[in-house]
């Protein structure tokens, strides 16, 4: 019995620690600097969620099992208030553990094994810095929200100079937290260029505002995780919002900053453009076929309404309109022009066919549903006035029956 207990207890404790590690790392204290996995280009002001989770597990299992109950964390009983009470000791142990790994090769190997990856090990100084300055992260977010209300460039310049530009590590953390709250990054970037006196990378680096550019890039890349617009049940609203956010962030940089040939920033912008275009491109190719299949009556067999196909077609039209507004930040010009033109032609043709069926007295509930969906697509693809004209035509046809 005792042998069985000895075998299962460690497993149970390990499971509890893993469950606690999967919970919100550090009770959400460093959430303002976390970005979603996978992270193609790491930045000094952000940490991948998986790396934060690995560090949290390390703290629970190896550093502070006497201070923090893994069971309590897993059950949601350890929050910000509880962590604040032990934060000085927690930070001291993290700092000592990291310092020991730097000078002791065996300790360094154990730390890397505990965290799982070299990248997670390299993220520890950023995590420690964020925890040490956790109160400033909230203030940085408030600063980002305040930027949205500042209309005077001079006042915004003064506000930017209030940030700790001399401490690059801290500035990177604070600007990343702030940019997440900034609705219009263009105003921020143009103010930085005015303060630098030049739009070149070297000028921006020289005045200490490089962390702002990197924070904008980091947030733009973080939108990639949401851009998966596939399947009838894909959250197309979330996808469109992410694409619009990506465009605002990237356009704020590419329209104003003079990137140096072959620089890291140039490489990141190029790679991001390709990744976003590669994710959106396949869905863009499906827009016209989806519209055609959704609104066309089958030539053979029993006619039936495919609700999933109608939803996919409508989602595709919404995405198409969003791509039109964001095309300057994408590499899809030829594909978009083709889809935009063909979708307009297909909608006009298929709406006319369904309207003719209605006028001929062959309209039923299925034709009516196709007309409703088609008119909504026309409203998104063309404009509200055109959709209203179609609705009046439909009402006239129905009265004559």
C-alpha positions in Angstrom: 0.0 0.0 0.0 2.8 2.4 1.0 4.6 1.6 -2.3 1.6 2.4 -4.3 1.1 5.6 -2.4 4.8 6.5 -3.0 4.3 5.9 -6.7 1.1 7.8 -7.2 1.7 10.8 -4.9 4.4 12.4 -7.1 2.3 11.9 -10.2 -0.7 13.5 -8.5 1.5 16.4 -7.4 3.0 16.7 -10.8 -0.5 16.8 -12.4 -1.5 19.5 -9.9 1.5 21.6 -10.8 0.8 21.2 -14.5 -2.8 22.2 -14.0 -1.7 25.3 -12.0 0.9 26.1 -14.7 -1.8 26.0 -17.3 -3.8 28.6 -15.3 -3.2 32.4 -15.8 0.5 32.9 -15.3 1.4 35.0 -12.3 -2.4 35.7 -11.7 -2.5 38.0 -14.8 0.1 40.5 -13.4 2.1 40.4 -16.7 -0.8 39.9 -19.1 -0.2 43.3 -20.8 3.1 42.1 -22.3 2.0 38.6 -23.3 1.6 37.6 -26.9 0.2 34.4 -28.4 2.2 31.5 -29.7 3.9 30.9 -32.0 6.2 33.9 -31.9 8.3 34.2 -35.1 10.1 37.4 -34.0 10.8 37.9 -30.3 10.9 41.4 -29.0 12.4 42.8 -25.8 9.0 44.1 -24.6 6.9 41.0 -24.9 6.8 37.3 -23.8 5.1 34.4 -25.4 2.3 32.9 -23.3 3.9 29.5 -23.4 7.1 30.9 -22.0 5.2 32.7 -19.2 3.4 29.5 -18.4 6.7 27.6 -18.3 8.2 30.2 -15.9 5.1 30.1 -13.7 5.3 26.3 -13.5 9.1 26.6 -12.6 8.1 29.0 -9.8 5.4 26.7 -8.5 7.3 23.5 -8.7 11.0 24.4 -8.0 11.2 27.8 -6.4 8.2 28.5 -4.2 6.3 25.3 -3.3 6.4 26.5 0.3 4.9 29.9 -0.6 2.4 29.1 -3.2 0.0 26.2 -3.2 -0.3 24.6 -6.6 -3.6 23.2 -5.7 -4.8 26.6 -4.7 -3.6 28.1 -8.0 -5.3 25.3 -9.9 -8.6 26.0 -8.1 -8.3 29.7 -8.6 -7.7 30.6 -4.9 -4.4 32.4 -5.5 -4.9 35.8 -7.0 -3.1 39.2 -7.3 -3.6 40.0 -3.6 -2.0 36.7 -2.5 0.9 37.1 -4.9 1.6 40.7 -3.8 2.2 39.5 -0.2 5.0 37.2 -1.3 6.3 39.1 -4.4 9.5 40.3 -2.8 10.5 36.8 -1.9 9.3 35.3 -5.2 11.4 37.8 -7.2 14.4 37.2 -5.0 14.2 33.5 -5.6 13.7 33.9 -9.4 16.7 36.3 -9.5 18.9 33.9 -7.5 17.8 30.9 -9.6 18.6 32.7 -12.8 22.0 34.0 -11.5 22.9 30.5 -10.3 22.1 29.1 -13.8 24.4 31.7 -15.3 27.5 30.6 -13.3 26.7 26.9 -12.8 26.5 24.8 -15.9 24.6 22.0 -14.2 22.1 24.5 -12.8 21.8 26.0 -16.2 21.0 22.7 -17.8 18.4 21.9 -15.1 16.8 25.3 -15.6 16.5 24.8 -19.4 15.1 21.3 -18.9 12.6 22.7 -16.4 11.5 25.4 -18.7 11.4 23.2 -21.8 13.1 25.4 -24.3 16.0 27.8 -24.7 13.6 30.5 -25.7 11.7 30.2 -22.5 15.0 30.5 -20.6 15.9 33.6 -22.5 12.5 35.1 -21.6 13.1 34.9 -17.9 14.8 38.3 -17.5 11.9 40.0 -19.3 9.4 38.2 -17.0 11.4 39.2 -13.9 11.5 42.8 -15.2 7.8 42.8 -15.9 7.0 41.5 -12.4 9.3 44.0 -10.8 7.6 46.8 -12.7 4.1 45.4 -12.6 2.6 48.6 -11.2 4.0 50.5 -14.1 2.4 48.2 -16.7 -1.1 49.3 -15.6 0.1 52.9 -15.8 1.4 52.3 -19.3 -2.0 51.0 -20.3 -3.6 54.1 -18.9 -1.0 56.1 -20.9 -2.0 54.3 -24.1 -5.7 55.1 -23.5 -4.8 58.7 -22.8 -3.0 58.9 -26.2 -6.3 58.3 -27.9 -7.6 61.6 -26.4 -4.5 63.8 -27.0 -5.0 65.9 -30.2 -2.0 68.2 -29.8 1.3 66.8 -31.2 3.2 69.0 -28.7 1.4 67.5 -25.7 1.8 64.0 -27.1 5.6 64.7 -27.5 5.8 65.8 -23.9 3.9 62.7 -22.8 6.3 60.4 -24.7 9.3 62.1 -23.1 7.9 61.3 -19.7 8.5 57.6 -20.4 11.8 56.0 -19.2 13.6 56.2 -22.5 17.1 55.8 -21.0 16.1 52.3 -19.5 15.6 50.4 -22.8 14.4 47.2 -21.2 11.8 49.0 -19.1 10.8 51.3 -22.0 10.2 48.2 -24.2 7.8 46.7 -21.6 5.9 49.9 -21.0 5.5 50.8 -24.7 4.3 47.2 -25.5 1.7 47.6 -22.7 0.7 51.0 -24.0 0.4 50.2 -27.7 -2.2 47.5 -26.9 -4.6 50.4 -25.8 -3.8 52.8 -28.6 -6.5 53.0 -31.2 -4.7 55.1 -33.8 -1.0 54.2 -33.8 -0.4 56.5 -36.8 -0.7 59.6 -34.6 1.9 58.1 -32.2 4.3 57.2 -35.0 4.1 60.5 -36.8 4.8 62.3 -33.5 7.9 60.1 -32.9 9.2 61.0 -36.4 8.7 64.7 -35.6 10.6 64.4 -32.4 13.4 62.4 -34.2 13.6 65.0 -36.9 13.8 62.3 -39.5 11.8 59.2 -40.5 14.8 56.9 -40.8 15.5 54.0 -38.6 18.8 55.5 -37.3 17.1 58.7 -36.3 14.4 56.9 -34.4 17.0 54.7 -32.6 19.1 57.8 -31.8 16.3 59.5 -29.8 15.3 56.3 -28.0 11.9 55.6 -29.6 12.8 52.3 -31.2 10.8 50.4 -28.5 7.6 52.1 -29.9 8.3 50.8 -33.4 9.0 47.3 -32.0 5.9 47.4 -29.9 3.8 48.2 -32.9 5.4 45.4 -34.9 4.9 43.0 -32.0 1.2 43.8 -31.7 0.8 43.6 -35.5 2.4 40.1 -35.6 0.1 39.0 -32.7 -2.9 39.4 -34.9 -1.7 36.5 -37.0 -3.0 34.0 -34.5 -6.6 35.1 -35.1 -6.4 35.1 -38.9 -7.8 31.6 -39.5 -11.0 32.4 -41.6 -11.9 28.9 -42.5 -15.0 26.8 -42.1 -18.7 27.8 -41.8 -18.4 28.4 -38.1 -15.2 30.5 -38.2 -15.5 33.7 -36.2 -15.4 36.1 -39.2 -16.1 39.1 -37.0 -13.0 38.4 -35.0 -11.0 37.7 -38.1 -12.0 41.0 -39.7 -11.3 43.0 -36.6 -7.8 41.4 -36.3 -7.1 42.1 -40.0 -8.2 45.7 -39.5 -6.1 46.1 -36.4 -3.1 44.5 -38.2 -3.6 47.0 -41.1 -3.8 50.0 -38.8 -0.6 49.0 -37.0 1.4 48.1 -40.1 0.2 51.1 -42.1 1.3 53.4 -39.3 4.8 52.2 -39.9 5.1 51.5 -43.7 3.5 54.8 -44.7 5.8 57.0 -42.6 8.9 55.2 -41.4 11.8 54.9 -43.9 13.0 51.3 -43.2 16.6 50.6 -44.1 17.3 48.0 -46.7 18.1 44.6 -45.2 17.3 45.7 -41.6 15.6 43.6 -39.0 12.5 45.8 -39.1 12.4 45.5 -42.9 12.6 41.8 -42.7 9.8 41.6 -40.1 7.5 43.8 -42.2 8.1 41.7 -45.2 7.7 38.4 -43.4 4.5 39.6 -41.7 3.0 40.7 -45.0 3.7 37.3 -46.5 2.3 35.4 -43.6 -0.9 37.3 -43.4 -1.4 37.1 -47.2 -0.7 33.4 -47.2 -3.4 32.9 -44.5 -6.0 35.1 -46.1 -5.4 34.1 -49.8 -6.9 30.6 -49.8 -10.2 32.0 -48.3 -10.3 34.8 -50.8 -10.2 32.2 -53.6 -13.3 30.6 -52.2 -15.5 33.7 -52.1 -16.9 33.6 -55.6 -17.5 29.8 -55.7 -19.3 30.0 -52.3 -21.5 32.8 -53.5 -22.4 30.9 -56.7 -23.2 27.6 -54.9 -25.1 29.3 -52.1 -27.4 31.4 -54.4 -27.8 29.1 -57.4 -30.7 26.6 -57.7 -29.3 23.2 -58.5 -29.7 22.1 -62.1 -30.5 18.5 -61.1 -32.1 16.9 -58.1 -34.2 18.2 -55.3 -33.7 21.9 -54.4 -32.7 22.5 -50.8 -31.3 25.3 -48.8 -27.7 24.9 -47.4 -27.6 27.2 -44.4 -23.9 26.4 -43.9 -23.0 27.4 -47.4 -25.1 30.6 -47.2 -23.2 31.5 -44.0 -19.8 30.7 -45.6 -20.7 32.9 -48.6 -21.8 35.8 -46.4 -18.7 35.5 -44.3 -16.6 35.5 -47.4 -18.2 38.8 -48.6 -17.5 40.4 -45.2 -13.9 39.3 -45.5 -13.7 40.6 -49.0 -14.8 44.0 -48.0 -12.3 44.0 -45.1 -9.5 43.0 -47.4 -10.5 45.9 -49.7 -9.9 48.3 -46.8 -6.7 46.7 -45.8 -5.1 45.8 -49.2 -2.2 48.2 -48.8 -0.8 46.0 -46.0 -1.3 42.8 -48.0 0.3 41.2 -51.0 -3.0 40.1 -52.6 -3.7 42.8 -55.2 -4.2 40.6 -58.2 -6.2 38.0 -56.3 -8.3 40.6 -54.6 -9.1 42.5 -57.9 -10.3 39.3 -59.5 -12.4 38.2 -56.5 -13.9 41.7 -56.1 -14.9 42.0 -59.8 -16.2 38.4 -60.1 -18.1 38.6 -56.8 -20.0 41.7 -58.0 -20.9 40.0 -61.3 -22.0 36.8 -59.6 -24.2 38.6 -57.1 -25.9 40.7 -59.8 -26.5 37.7 -62.0 -27.8 35.3 -59.3 -29.9 37.9 -57.6 -31.6 38.6 -61.0 -32.2 34.9 -61.5 -33.8 34.5 -58.1 -35.9 37.6 -58.6 -37.1 36.2 -62.0 -38.1 33.0 -60.3 -40.1 35.1 -57.8 -41.8 37.1 -60.6 -42.7 33.9 -62.5 -44.5 32.6 -59.5 -41.9 29.9 -58.9 -40.6 31.4 -55.7 -40.9 29.4 -52.5 -39.4 29.6 -49.1 -36.0 28.5 -50.4 -35.9 31.1 -53.1 -37.0 33.7 -50.5 -34.2 32.7 -48.2 -31.7 32.9 -51.0 -32.9 36.4 -51.9 -32.6 37.5 -48.3 -29.1 36.2 -48.1 -28.1 37.6 -51.5 -29.5 41.0 -50.7 -27.5 41.1 -47.5 -24.4 40.1 -49.5 -25.1 42.9 -52.0 -25.4 45.4 -49.1 -21.9 44.4 -47.9 -20.4 44.1 -51.4 -22.0 47.2 -53.0 -23.8 49.6 -50.6 -27.0 50.0 -48.6 -28.8 52.0 -51.4 -28.4 49.1 -53.9 -29.7 46.6 -51.3 -32.7 48.8 -50.6 -33.5 49.0 -54.3 -33.4 45.2 -54.4 -35.7 44.9 -51.4 -38.2 47.3 -53.1 -38.1 45.2 -56.3 -38.7 42.1 -54.3 -41.7 43.6 -52.5 -43.2 44.8 -55.8 -42.8 41.3 -57.3 -44.5 39.7 -54.3 -47.4 42.0 -54.4 -48.1 41.1 -58.1 -48.3 37.4 -57.3 
